């Protein structure tokens, strides 16, 4: 364990016990320490300012084993009572303006970088984090895939404005859903245009003509295991399988995902929704639920039925459930802003990007790195436009079903290419 100098919260800090002034210490623990820290991380996650299921031990441990970079560390801040801050981090090997960098670890299977911060002591933890950075010689903290207007971002920006510098880069507007503030199930009719609803209803009626259509949710260990196998088969048989980006493409990726889903499901934090035609699964959605946040993680569908939009039908059904029951306050699909499945469905948007926090007033390193991130994002966007030939072709689920299927028969497969695909296609 690498311990740094103890950092006092200062006289302004809140304390549950005024007779014992609170002191805390930031430390970088090795990744192997995660099992020892698991119970404290779980307690912190229940009172965190923002939830992040990807940093729960049930998901993070298999992710580290299957995907973790060399030298991954666990950044923790503890006081005499409990853990107050947690995030997996990577340290930069080189130097930027003579100082070291620290970055919160995200990856394509967990594109949400918000750290777990104790809601009762968020401001004090943020101040102490910047103080630790100064003392340890790390002048720059990089947090990718960050909700830039979320409560954790706001408290970090406020602290950095007082004691250092902050900036943001790679900004985009991700689709988001706020079920708790919506008007219940009727909100769906206001969110989705009448024309789009009519088309979805028409497609669902056509699908029903091919057989009995049903929606089911897997929650128990046995159900999750069977539903996960259905998802893997659907995804592997589709365009992701052909492109080589399906979960089954590598054994270590498949095993990481299977273990993570199964472990989260044991605590009621994962579920798999399946749309069936008779006994045949035609679409599946893996979602994570924790502390009022729901993340529709991955969607797969049978391309033989693409003309009837099974993925969209499943997402619409789930959206109605979120709106009707109100047990979820925020749904974050952690997808790109132009995601063809989510973006046309939900109207609300949230700014996401990379938050850069510097312990130095001028923040020269933060400014330079932000510029590089923006440049890289612009280049990637230009490359996508060139590869797409400047024209976007409709994905299979957007094609209209013109032929009426006979009962019990498979609808005819439609041809079509995707020009822009993301993790929710």
Secondary structure, DSSP 8 states (H G I E B T S, - for coil): -EE---EE--TT---S-TTS--EEEEEEEEGGGHHHHHHHHHHHHHSBSS--GGGSHHHHHHHHHHH--TT-EEEEEEESS-EEEEEEEEE-SS-BTTBEEEEE--BTTB-----EEBGGGHHHHHHHHHHHHHHHTEEEEEEEEEETTSHHHHHHHHHHHHHSEEEEEEEEEEEEE-STTS-GGGHHHHHS-HHHHHHHHHHHHHHHTTS-EEEEEE-SHHHHHHHHHHHHHHHHHSHHHHHT-SGGGSHHHHHHHHHHHHHHHHTT-EEEEEEEETTEEEEEEEEEEETTEEEEEEEEE-GGGGGG-HHHHHHHHHHHHHHHH---SEEE----TT-TTTTTT---EEEEEEEEEESSSS-HHHHHHHHHHHHHHHHHHHHHHHHTTT-----GGGS---S---TTS---------SS--TT-
